[in-house]
Amino acid sequence: MTQTTAVPVGNLTFTVDVAGAADAPGVLLLHGFPETRHMWRHQLDALADAGFRAIAPDQRGYSAGARPADGDAYATDLIVADALALMDALGSPRFHLVGHDWGGQVAWLLAAAHADRLRSLSILSRPHPAAFVRALQEDPAQAERSRHHRAFREPGAIERMRAAGLEPLRRALADQGVPAADAAVYLGALMEPGAIEGAMNWYRFGNLLAGATPPTTVPTLYVWGARDATVGRRAAELTAAHVRGPYRFVALEDAGHFVVDEFPAKTSDLLLEHLRRNP
């Protein structure tokens, strides 16, 4: 049974969903933009039923108690530190790590710097940072797919997003197969005070182009949807060159960027298979 709890980390407080026994192997699930911990609700139950302790936080900028006003507070190294501190607070010194989209970026960086903390790594949609940078340089189509990165950093971007009532995001989610009810949950959270600013500050102050990120040695599963509107096949396939440990790449031909929302059961099956291979 999933429980929602508040976890203090320094002067921030994170809203976290937890399912499973306290002494079970921990699995940290990191959401991306513009989603929240809601995206992992099916995986929380599936992982707990399989004997794991699933932990899904609303990350910095998304948790109501963790929305600092200072843009510099959204540096990616601080968000990586949040993940480690949350697992320390919840008693999981070593854990399985799962990340989607921006959560995947955080997961790649955490695996590169703190491999000793991880049992396994699972990434959905987001290519390895070095693969992403190379694809941006070599593939004009990837630069076009990533144009929102530039748009979100332009002056007035936050004001324009609020004035539009998040309608561009609603359309983008619908185009990529996110059910309307789930999109309403994500966008409703973004309309809370300070939430749009917090979420978009990941783009404005975070490390999008971490091209010097070293390869990971952690056993890694990478799941990519062939209909992904933001990550092309070139970036996805280049990722293999940046994993030194056991590696599995799964391309879902019918999936878009938000594979968890589109195919929750398939996502749970893939994650459980990977976690069981790497106890």
BAZAMI-463005 format. One line per 2 residues: their letters; for each residue z, x, y of C-alpha. Coordinates in steps of 0.5 Angstrom, whole numbers, m for minus. Layout:
<recs>
a) Z X Y ~ ...
</recs>
This chain:
<recs>
mt) 0 0 0 ~ m2 3 7
qt) 3 4 12 ~ 2 5 19
ta) 7 10 22 ~ 8 14 29
vp) 8 22 28 ~ 10 26 34
vg) 7 33 35 ~ 10 37 41
nl) 9 32 47 ~ 4 27 43
tf) 5 22 38 ~ 0 20 33
tv) m2 13 30 ~ m3 15 23
dv) m4 11 17 ~ m1 13 10
ag) m2 11 3 ~ 1 14 m4
aa) 7 17 m6 ~ 10 22 m1
da) 10 28 m7 ~ 3 27 m9
pg) m3 32 m6 ~ m5 30 1
vl) m11 28 3 ~ m13 29 11
ll) m18 24 13 ~ m21 26 20
hg) m25 20 24 ~ m31 22 29
fp) m34 19 35 ~ m33 13 36
et) m29 11 30 ~ m22 11 29
rh) m17 11 23 ~ m20 4 21
mw) m26 7 18 ~ m22 10 12
rh) m19 4 10 ~ m22 3 4
ql) m21 11 2 ~ m14 10 3
da) m13 5 m2 ~ m18 9 m7
la) m14 15 m6 ~ m7 12 m7
da) m9 9 m13 ~ m12 15 m16
gf) m5 19 m15 ~ m7 22 m8
ra) m3 21 m1 ~ m8 19 4
ia) m7 21 11 ~ m12 18 16
pd) m10 19 24 ~ m12 17 30
qr) m14 23 33 ~ m13 26 40
gy) m15 21 45 ~ m16 16 40
sa) m8 15 39 ~ m5 11 45
ga) 1 16 45 ~ m4 22 45
rp) m9 21 51 ~ m7 27 56
ad) m11 26 62 ~ m13 34 63
gd) m19 35 60 ~ m18 42 58
ay) m13 39 53 ~ m19 37 49
at) m21 44 47 ~ m23 44 40
dl) m18 49 38 ~ m12 44 40
iv) m15 39 36 ~ m15 43 30
ad) m8 45 31 ~ m6 38 31
al) m9 37 24 ~ m5 42 22
al) 1 40 25 ~ 1 33 23
md) 0 35 15 ~ 6 40 17
al) 10 34 19 ~ 8 30 13
gs) 10 35 8 ~ 3 37 6
pr) 3 45 7 ~ m3 45 3
fh) m8 39 3 ~ m15 36 1
lv) m19 36 8 ~ m24 30 9
gh) m28 30 16 ~ m34 25 19
dw) m38 27 25 ~ m33 30 30
gg) m28 30 25 ~ m33 34 21
qv) m33 39 26 ~ m26 40 26
aw) m26 40 19 ~ m31 46 19
ll) m27 50 24 ~ m20 49 20
aa) m23 51 14 ~ m26 57 17
ah) m19 59 20 ~ m14 57 15
ad) m17 57 8 ~ m11 58 5
rl) m8 51 7 ~ m14 47 4
rs) m15 45 m3 ~ m22 43 m2
ls) m27 41 4 ~ m31 34 4
il) m36 33 10 ~ m39 27 12
sr) m46 28 16 ~ m44 34 20
ph) m47 40 19 ~ m44 47 19
pa) m43 49 26 ~ m47 55 25
af) m53 51 21 ~ m53 46 27
vr) m54 51 32 ~ m60 54 28
al) m63 47 28 ~ m62 46 35
qe) m66 53 36 ~ m71 52 31
dp) m72 44 31 ~ m74 40 37
aq) m73 34 33 ~ m66 36 32
ae) m65 37 40 ~ m68 30 41
rs) m63 27 36 ~ m57 31 40
rh) m59 29 47 ~ m53 24 47
hr) m49 31 47 ~ m52 33 54
af) m52 26 56 ~ m44 25 55
re) m43 31 59 ~ m47 29 65
pg) m43 27 72 ~ m41 20 72
ai) m42 19 64 ~ m35 16 63
er) m36 11 69 ~ m43 9 66
mr) m41 8 59 ~ m35 3 62
aa) m39 m1 67 ~ m44 m2 61
gl) m39 m5 57 ~ m40 0 51
ep) m46 m4 50 ~ m51 2 48
lr) m45 5 43 ~ m45 m2 40
ra) m53 m2 39 ~ m53 5 36
la) m48 3 31 ~ m52 m3 29
dq) m58 1 28 ~ m54 6 24
gv) m52 0 19 ~ m45 m1 22
pa) m42 m8 20 ~ m41 m12 27
ad) m34 m13 25 ~ m32 m6 24
aa) m36 m4 31 ~ m32 m9 34
vy) m25 m5 32 ~ m28 1 34
lg) m31 m1 41 ~ m24 m5 42
al) m20 1 41 ~ m25 5 46
me) m23 0 52 ~ m16 1 52
pg) m13 5 58 ~ m15 12 58
ai) m19 11 51 ~ m26 12 53
eg) m24 18 57 ~ m20 21 51
am) m26 20 46 ~ m32 23 51
nw) m27 29 53 ~ m29 31 46
yr) m36 32 48 ~ m34 35 55
fg) m29 40 53 ~ m30 41 46
nl) m33 47 42 ~ m40 43 40
la) m44 50 39 ~ m39 54 35
ga) m45 58 32 ~ m41 64 31
tp) m36 60 26 ~ m36 64 19
pt) m38 61 13 ~ m33 57 9
tv) m30 60 2 ~ m27 53 1
pt) m30 49 m5 ~ m34 44 m1
ly) m38 37 m1 ~ m43 36 4
vw) m45 28 4 ~ m51 27 9
ga) m55 20 10 ~ m63 21 10
rd) m63 16 16 ~ m58 20 20
at) m60 19 27 ~ m56 25 30
vg) m57 30 24 ~ m64 32 21
rr) m65 34 14 ~ m66 42 17
aa) m59 42 20 ~ m56 39 13
el) m60 44 9 ~ m58 50 13
ta) m51 48 11 ~ m52 51 4
ah) m52 58 7 ~ m45 58 11
vr) m41 56 4 ~ m39 62 0
gp) m35 58 m5 ~ m37 52 m10
yr) m42 48 m6 ~ m45 41 m7
fv) m50 37 m3 ~ m51 30 m3
al) m57 27 0 ~ m56 19 1
ed) m63 17 2 ~ m61 10 4
ag) m55 12 9 ~ m55 13 16
hf) m50 17 20 ~ m44 12 19
vv) m44 13 11 ~ m37 11 10
de) m38 4 14 ~ m45 3 10
fp) m43 5 3 ~ m35 5 3
ak) m35 5 m5 ~ m40 10 m6
ts) m36 15 m1 ~ m30 14 m5
dl) m33 15 m11 ~ m36 22 m9
ll) m29 24 m5 ~ m25 23 m12
eh) m30 27 m16 ~ m30 33 m11
lr) m22 32 m11 ~ m21 32 m18
rn) m25 38 m19 ~ m21 42 m15
p) m14 40 m16
</recs>
